[in-house]
């Protein structure tokens, strides 16, 4: 049984929201900070759909990171739900970390987040990511988003450069507080959600641009046995053509998705996994508020 210990008098703790445009590296950053993979990553924008909590416990602090969906202009009900998820996360935290791509100049999407979504009472921490790719870092254009100087850190989530300096600075901004989770916790996500995300990650990596955004994955059954965990998953798409792309010629692509996802699950669960994956068509599910709510409850 995991017990939550009494925190020492000088212990700091709190909740930190990671926000920013799609594809600035928030999920890669979270995985780097924790030293474990709890958030899926891909080159595809809007990869994150859940508000994922990552729990980092250090000798003098416990930082609960909330990785939010990339904020963008919604084009359907799913997009509206993702933006609402990000907005909700910002209203419940001690610190907002605005993650930006150091290799690109501040754009309209960044200004939208800074001016309309971050609470007026909260000055965010500016985190410039991807410094390993930035020959000419665009920090001045991001600092100009606020009328007063904001704390700024520069990191590479890919290489780890600057991460420890960022964590020490973030720790100093948190209030004195208790352990919110047992010290050995990494996330509050259920194994079902994590397994569904591992399947979706493989889809993001292996399919054409048409398919990833129209995909949702649900774990219908998960049965833990002494030597193996049996998992049944359903992949939802919006059109028959997308189903055909996912299955592939002779079922080869679906087999590849299954194999890579199963291996990732075995590493995460530390047990053998038997994985069954099925593909179903749910016409225009991203436009249907009831379906979106069922698949991505707030």
C-alpha positions in Angstrom: 0.0 0.0 0.0 1.4 3.4 -1.0 1.3 5.8 1.9 1.7 9.6 1.7 4.3 10.7 4.2 4.4 13.8 6.3 6.3 16.5 4.5 9.2 18.3 6.3 8.7 22.0 7.3 10.7 23.4 4.3 9.0 21.2 1.7 7.5 22.8 -1.4 4.8 21.4 -3.5 2.3 22.5 -6.1 0.6 22.1 -9.5 2.2 23.4 -12.7 0.4 23.7 -16.1 2.4 23.2 -19.3 0.7 25.2 -22.0 1.6 26.3 -25.5 0.9 25.9 -29.1 0.7 22.4 -30.6 4.0 20.7 -31.3 6.3 22.9 -29.1 7.4 19.8 -27.1 5.4 19.8 -24.0 4.9 16.0 -23.8 8.6 15.4 -24.6 9.5 17.8 -21.8 7.2 16.0 -19.4 8.8 12.6 -20.2 12.3 14.1 -19.9 11.5 15.6 -16.5 10.1 12.4 -15.1 12.7 10.1 -16.6 9.8 7.9 -17.8 7.4 7.9 -20.7 3.9 8.7 -19.6 2.9 11.0 -22.5 2.9 10.0 -26.1 4.8 12.0 -28.6 4.8 12.4 -32.4 5.6 15.0 -35.1 1.8 15.4 -35.6 0.3 18.6 -34.1 -2.3 18.1 -31.3 -1.0 14.8 -30.2 -2.0 15.3 -26.6 -5.8 15.0 -25.9 -5.9 14.3 -22.2 -4.8 16.6 -19.4 -2.0 14.3 -18.1 -0.5 14.7 -14.6 3.1 13.8 -14.2 4.4 13.7 -10.6 8.0 14.6 -9.9 9.1 14.0 -6.3 12.5 15.5 -5.3 14.1 15.6 -1.8 12.7 19.1 -1.1 9.6 19.2 -3.3 6.8 17.5 -5.2 5.9 19.1 -8.5 2.7 18.0 -10.3 3.0 18.8 -13.9 -0.2 19.0 -16.0 0.5 18.4 -19.7 -2.3 20.1 -21.6 -3.5 19.8 -25.2 -1.9 22.3 -27.6 -4.0 25.4 -27.9 -5.3 26.1 -31.4 -8.3 27.5 -33.2 -11.0 24.8 -32.8 -12.6 23.4 -36.0 -14.9 20.8 -34.5 -16.3 19.7 -31.1 -13.2 17.7 -30.3 -11.1 20.8 -30.8 -13.4 22.8 -28.5 -13.1 20.1 -25.8 -9.3 20.1 -26.0 -9.1 23.9 -25.6 -11.5 23.7 -22.7 -9.3 21.1 -21.1 -6.3 23.3 -21.4 -8.2 26.4 -20.1 -9.5 24.4 -17.1 -6.0 23.2 -16.2 -4.7 26.8 -16.0 -7.4 27.7 -13.5 -6.3 25.1 -10.9 -2.5 25.5 -10.7 0.1 27.4 -8.8 2.3 28.1 -11.8 1.7 28.3 -15.5 4.7 27.4 -17.7 4.3 28.9 -21.2 6.3 26.5 -23.5 7.6 28.0 -26.7 9.7 26.9 -29.6 13.0 28.8 -29.3 13.8 28.2 -33.0 10.7 30.1 -34.3 9.5 33.7 -33.7 6.5 34.4 -31.6 3.3 34.1 -33.7 -0.4 34.7 -33.5 -1.1 31.5 -31.7 1.4 32.4 -28.9 -0.2 35.9 -28.6 -3.7 34.3 -28.4 -2.6 32.1 -25.5 -0.8 34.9 -23.7 -3.6 37.5 -24.0 -6.8 35.5 -23.7 -6.1 32.3 -21.9 -3.6 32.9 -19.1 -5.3 34.3 -16.0 -4.7 38.0 -15.6 -3.6 37.5 -12.0 -0.8 35.1 -13.0 2.5 35.9 -14.6 3.7 32.8 -16.3 7.1 31.2 -16.5 8.5 31.4 -20.1 10.2 28.2 -21.1 12.0 28.3 -24.4 12.3 24.7 -25.6 14.3 23.2 -28.6 17.4 25.3 -27.9 19.4 22.5 -29.6 17.7 23.5 -32.9 17.9 27.2 -32.4 20.9 28.9 -33.9 19.3 32.3 -33.3 17.0 32.1 -30.2 13.8 34.2 -30.5 13.6 35.0 -26.8 12.9 38.8 -27.3 9.8 38.2 -29.3 8.3 36.0 -26.6 9.3 38.3 -23.7 7.4 41.1 -25.5 4.2 39.2 -24.8 4.1 40.6 -21.3 4.4 44.2 -20.1 6.7 43.2 -17.2 9.6 40.7 -17.3 8.6 37.1 -16.7 10.9 34.4 -15.3 12.6 32.7 -18.3 14.4 29.4 -18.7 15.9 27.7 -21.8 16.0 24.0 -22.3 16.2 21.2 -24.7 13.6 18.5 -23.8 15.3 16.3 -26.4 18.9 16.4 -25.0 18.2 17.4 -21.4 20.1 20.6 -21.5 18.9 23.2 -19.0 16.4 20.9 -17.4 17.9 20.8 -13.9 18.2 24.6 -13.8 14.6 24.9 -14.9 13.4 22.5 -12.1 15.4 24.4 -9.4 13.9 27.7 -10.5 10.4 26.2 -10.7 10.8 24.7 -7.2 11.5 28.1 -5.8 8.3 29.5 -7.2 6.1 26.9 -5.4 4.5 27.4 -2.0 5.3 25.4 1.1 3.0 22.4 1.0 2.5 18.7 1.6 3.0 15.6 -0.5 -0.1 15.3 -2.7 0.8 11.8 -3.9 3.0 9.0 -2.6 6.7 9.7 -3.5 7.0 6.8 -5.9 4.0 7.9 -8.0 4.7 9.1 -11.6 1.1 9.8 -12.9 -2.5 9.6 -11.9 -3.5 8.3 -15.3 -5.2 4.8 -15.4 -3.5 2.0 -17.1 -6.4 1.8 -19.6 -5.8 5.4 -20.7 -2.1 4.9 -21.0 -2.6 1.7 -23.1 -5.1 3.5 -25.4 -2.6 6.3 -25.9 0.2 3.9 -26.8 -2.0 2.5 -29.5 -2.8 6.0 -30.8 0.9 6.9 -30.7 1.6 4.0 -33.2 -1.2 5.2 -35.4 0.3 8.7 -35.4 3.7 7.4 -36.5 2.5 4.9 -39.1 -0.4 6.4 -41.0 -0.9 9.2 -43.5 -1.8 12.8 -42.6 -5.5 12.1 -43.3 -5.9 9.6 -40.5 -4.4 10.7 -37.1 -6.7 13.5 -36.2 -9.8 11.4 -37.0 -8.7 8.5 -34.6 -9.8 7.8 -31.1 -8.9 4.6 -29.1 -10.9 3.0 -26.3 -9.8 0.0 -24.2 -13.0 -2.1 -24.0 -11.6 -4.8 -21.7 -8.4 -5.3 -19.7 -8.0 -8.5 -17.7 -5.0 -9.1 -15.6 -4.0 -12.7 -15.2 -1.0 -14.2 -13.3 1.3 -14.3 -16.3 -0.4 -12.2 -18.9 -2.7 -9.2 -19.3 -5.4 -9.5 -22.0 -6.4 -6.2 -23.6 -9.2 -5.6 -26.2 -9.1 -2.2 -27.9 -11.2 -0.4 -30.5 -9.9 2.2 -32.8 -12.6 4.6 -34.0 -12.3 6.5 -37.3 -14.8 8.6 -39.3 -14.7 7.1 -42.8 -14.4 3.7 -44.4 -11.4 4.9 -46.3 -9.6 5.7 -43.0 -10.4 2.2 -41.8 -8.9 0.8 -44.9 -5.7 2.8 -44.4 -5.4 1.6 -40.8 -5.9 -2.0 -41.6 -3.6 -1.9 -44.7 -3.1 -4.5 -47.4 -3.8 -7.9 -46.0 -4.1 -6.4 -42.5 -0.4 -5.6 -42.4 -0.5 -2.1 -41.1 -2.9 -3.0 -38.2 -0.6 -5.9 -37.4 2.3 -3.5 -37.2 0.4 -1.1 -35.0 -0.6 -4.0 -32.7 2.9 -5.3 -32.4 4.6 -2.0 -31.5 1.8 -1.0 -29.1 1.9 -4.4 -27.4 5.7 -4.2 -26.9 5.3 -0.7 -25.4 2.5 -2.0 -23.1 4.7 -4.9 -21.9 7.5 -2.5 -21.0 5.1 -0.2 -19.1 3.1 -3.0 -17.4 6.1 -5.3 -16.8 4.2 -8.3 -17.9 3.3 -10.2 -21.1 0.4 -8.7 -23.0 -2.1 -10.3 -25.4 -3.6 -7.4 -27.5 -6.6 -7.5 -29.7 -7.3 -4.4 -31.8 -10.4 -3.7 -33.9 -11.3 -0.8 -36.1 -14.8 0.7 -36.2 -16.3 3.6 -38.3 -18.2 6.3 -36.3 -19.3 8.8 -38.8 -18.2 12.4 -38.0 -17.5 11.5 -34.3 -15.4 14.7 -33.8 -18.4 16.8 -34.5 -20.7 14.9 -32.1 -20.7 16.4 -28.6 -22.1 13.2 -27.1 -19.5 11.0 -28.7 -16.6 13.4 -27.8 -17.8 13.6 -24.2 -17.9 9.8 -24.0 -14.4 9.4 -25.5 -12.8 12.4 -23.7 -14.7 13.1 -20.5 -13.7 16.3 -18.7 
